[in-house]
Amino acid sequence: MSKRNGKMKYLAIGAIGLIAAGGLALDTTYQIQEQEQAVLTTFGVPKAVNETGLHFKVPFVQQVQKVNTTIQGFPIGYSMGNNAVVENEGIMITSDYNFIDVDFFVEYRISEPVKYLYTSEQPEEILKNIAQSCIRTVIASYNVDEVLTTGKGEIQSKIKEMILNQMEEQDLGIQLVNITIQDSEPPTEEVMKAFKEVETAKQGKETALNNANKYRNEKLPEAQAQADQIIQDAEAQKQVRINEAEAEVARFNAMYEEYVKNPETTKMRMFYETMEDVLPGMKIVIDNGSGVEKILPLDSFSGDWKTEEDTSEETK
């Protein structure tokens, strides 16, 4: 019985030795996959191992920690599982003192495994805190309309630049790949409705402006053509008036020359011509004032001479 127990004891020791030998054999190798890096620690001194494949290490002396170098990410302002709003992350204030709910997604990768493992205990948490701080700083410099509509691209660029600068100072071994705005909206249904009404009003304003500009562009050429026609008519009328005035001046000058030559005759002629214009049907008789003698009566200076009998008959 004692021999049997001794034999069993040796078998157990041998099995334990085989297991220990197998464990030591396994502990001397490690495998690095694609998109993966390792940190090999020897007596507490870390060293990055970048080459993929099978590697050897000294058991109990060297330790291996592997890190994922693929692009990873985390949300800010919402939960990945149920897409629920995380108010303490997403609700922020704009430059025009409006509250807004903005969701972001941060993408990063581990660029330096040694710094990632030994510089800080929670490098992702530090990155998230830095991202939130930069997001709030940048959002606070834009008004609510820009955050909701036209300013998203510029906001993302500024936030990314600010995070990169701060991460470079921290030197955590993490590289920011990108940060994007997933969604931006007012925080409550009432505010969302108000913003939608504002956007509708803005679109209506733009439509009205476009229609007004279209009407103006249609009417301006027509009005310009009318204005040009009026100017041309006025110029023609002006020339007519100038010509008439020049003709009147020439007529006056000619009459004045005749007046200078024989003033009395000219005065009488002008008087008779004026009377003919004022009273075109008047008959003219020249009398010497005695009431007896008659000079041959005249119809007008431009008409024919009449006989004394005709004149007497007309006088009766």
C-alpha positions, 0 to 999 in steps of 0.5 A: 500500500505504501509503494502504491502511495509513493508511486501516486505521489511521484505521478502527481508531482510529475503532472504538476511539473508538466503543467508548470512547464507548459505554463512557462512555455506559454508565458514565454510567447505572445502574439500581436495582431493587426491594428494592435500594439503591445507594451513589454515591461522589463523590471518596470521599464516599458517598451512599445512593440509594434511588429505583428506576429509571434514574440518571446518574453522572459517569464516572471521578468517581462510583462505584456499589455496589449492596446487596440490601435483602431479608431475608437469613439465616444458620444458627447450629449447622448447615450450610445445605447438608447440615444437618450439625451445626456443633459449635463453634456449636451445642453449649452448656451450660445452667444445670444443667450439661447439654450441649445442641445448639441450632440457630438461624436469624438473619434480617436486612436492610440498613437503611443501605447507607452504614454497611453498606459503610463501617463494617466489612469484614464486618458479617454476620460481626460480627452472627453473632459477636454472635448466638452470644455472646448465644445462649450467655449466654441459654442458660446462664441456663436449665435443660435442660428449659426449653431443650428444651420450655417455655422456647423462646419466652422464650429467643428473645425474650431473645436477640433483645432482647440482639442488638438492643441490641448491634447498636445500639451497633455501628451497622453498618447491619444490622437484625435481623429475627428469630432463631428456634430451629430445633431443640434436642436433647441432643448424643448418642444416649445422652443423647437416649435418657435425655432421652426416658425422663425425658420419658416418666416426667414424662408418667407422673407427670402421668397418675398425678397426674391420676388421683389428683386424679380419684379424690380429687374422686370420693371427697371428696363421698362421704366428706363425706356420710358424715362429715355423717351420722355427725355428725348421728347423734352429735348425735341420740344426744347429745340422747337421752343429754341427755334421758335424763340430764334424766329421771334427774335429775328422777326423782332429785329427785322421789325425794329430795323423798319421802325428805325427807318420810319417810326410813325409809319411803322407804328400805324402799320403795327396798330392796324395789323393788331386791330385786324388780328383782334377784330378780324371782321372790322371795316376801316373808313378813313375820315378827315374829321370834317364829317363831310369829306370822305377819303376813299374807304378801305376794307382793310390794308390787306383787302380790296379798295371799295367805291364810295357808293359801296361804302355809303350803302354799307354805312346806311 
